[in-house]
Amino acid sequence: MTSLLPVRLSPLFLGLAILAPCAVRAQLKYVPFPTKSELRSLQLLAYACSRENTVDTCTRTRELANPLMDHPRLPAACKDTVWELMQEAKPATNNSSQRRDGIDSPARRLTMVCADPEKRNKPNNPPSAGSPPSQT
């Protein structure tokens, strides 16, 4: 009686040999999340665009926000917020409160939805090892 195990394993090994080089090539370079200070500087620049309504501040806001659209690790909610900010951060002839709110709203959300999720979730402090918590 011969064993069928080598016959079954050979296609598996062949498949792994074919896929291994592809997996090595597919490894992407690690791209870190934007830091809080980077997000905060974009937020402050957006507020300046909203307040001052100048070509310079609004252009710099859009230029600083644009690379975030191509960031591979940012969630869709963050990119939606950045997109909204880029669409609204343009100088207007009338700096109405509606225009300012259109810029300030995504700028406010920016630091929450684009923050690194690993740093955002803080672990709860475990209860002390002494007595169990009371159930009253």
C-alpha positions in Angstrom: 0.0 0.0 0.0 1.4 3.3 -1.0 0.6 6.5 0.8 -1.2 9.3 -1.0 0.1 12.0 1.3 3.2 12.9 -0.9 0.9 13.2 -3.9 -1.5 15.6 -2.1 1.3 17.7 -0.6 3.2 18.3 -3.8 0.5 20.6 -5.3 0.4 22.5 -2.0 4.1 23.0 -2.0 4.0 24.0 -5.7 1.3 26.6 -4.9 3.3 28.0 -2.0 6.4 28.2 -4.1 4.5 30.2 -6.7 2.8 32.5 -4.2 5.8 33.2 -1.9 7.6 35.7 -4.3 4.3 37.5 -4.8 3.8 37.9 -1.1 7.3 39.2 -0.6 6.8 41.8 -3.3 3.3 42.8 -2.0 4.7 43.9 1.4 4.2 47.6 1.6 6.4 50.1 3.3 5.0 51.0 6.7 3.4 54.5 6.6 2.7 55.9 10.0 -0.5 57.8 10.8 -0.3 61.6 10.9 0.8 62.8 14.3 -1.6 64.8 16.5 0.6 67.9 15.9 0.3 67.5 12.1 -3.5 67.2 12.3 -3.7 70.1 14.7 -1.6 72.3 12.4 -4.0 71.5 9.5 -6.9 72.2 11.8 -5.5 75.6 12.9 -4.8 76.5 9.3 -8.4 75.6 8.3 -9.6 77.9 11.1 -7.4 80.7 9.8 -8.9 80.1 6.3 -12.4 80.3 7.7 -11.6 83.4 9.7 -9.4 85.4 7.4 -10.9 84.3 4.0 -7.6 84.9 2.2 -6.2 83.1 -0.9 -3.0 82.3 1.0 -4.4 80.6 4.0 -7.0 78.7 2.1 -4.5 77.5 -0.5 -2.1 76.3 2.2 -5.0 74.5 3.9 -5.8 72.6 0.7 -2.1 71.9 0.0 -1.6 70.5 3.5 -4.8 68.4 3.4 -4.2 67.0 -0.1 -1.5 64.3 0.8 -3.9 62.9 3.4 -6.2 61.8 0.6 -3.5 59.4 -0.7 -2.5 58.1 2.7 -2.9 54.3 2.6 -3.8 53.8 6.3 -6.4 56.5 6.9 -10.0 55.3 7.2 -12.7 56.4 4.8 -14.3 58.6 7.4 -11.1 60.6 7.7 -10.7 60.9 3.9 -14.3 62.1 3.7 -13.6 64.7 6.2 -10.5 65.8 4.5 -12.3 65.9 1.1 -15.1 68.1 2.6 -12.4 70.4 4.1 -10.7 70.7 0.7 -13.9 71.5 -1.1 -14.9 74.2 1.4 -11.5 75.8 2.1 -11.7 78.3 -0.7 -11.9 82.1 -0.4 -15.3 83.6 -1.1 -16.5 87.2 -1.8 -18.7 87.1 1.3 -17.3 85.5 4.4 -20.7 84.4 5.8 -21.2 82.3 8.9 -22.5 79.5 6.7 -19.2 79.5 4.8 -17.2 79.6 8.1 -19.3 76.7 9.5 -18.7 74.7 6.3 -14.9 74.9 7.0 -15.0 74.8 10.8 -17.1 71.7 11.0 -14.8 69.3 9.1 -11.8 71.0 10.8 -13.3 70.2 14.2 -13.8 66.5 13.3 -10.3 66.1 11.7 -8.4 65.4 14.9 -11.0 62.8 16.0 -11.6 60.8 12.8 -8.0 60.9 11.5 -6.2 60.0 14.8 -4.3 56.8 15.1 -6.8 54.3 16.5 -4.2 52.5 18.5 -3.4 55.7 20.5 -7.0 56.8 20.7 -8.3 53.8 22.6 -6.8 53.9 26.1 -7.1 50.7 28.1 -9.3 50.9 31.2 -7.4 50.6 34.5 -7.9 47.1 35.9 -9.4 47.0 39.4 -6.9 46.8 42.2 -5.8 43.4 43.4 -7.2 44.0 46.9 -10.8 43.4 47.7 -13.4 42.8 45.0 -15.6 45.7 44.0 -18.8 46.0 46.1 -22.1 45.1 44.4 -24.3 47.5 46.3 
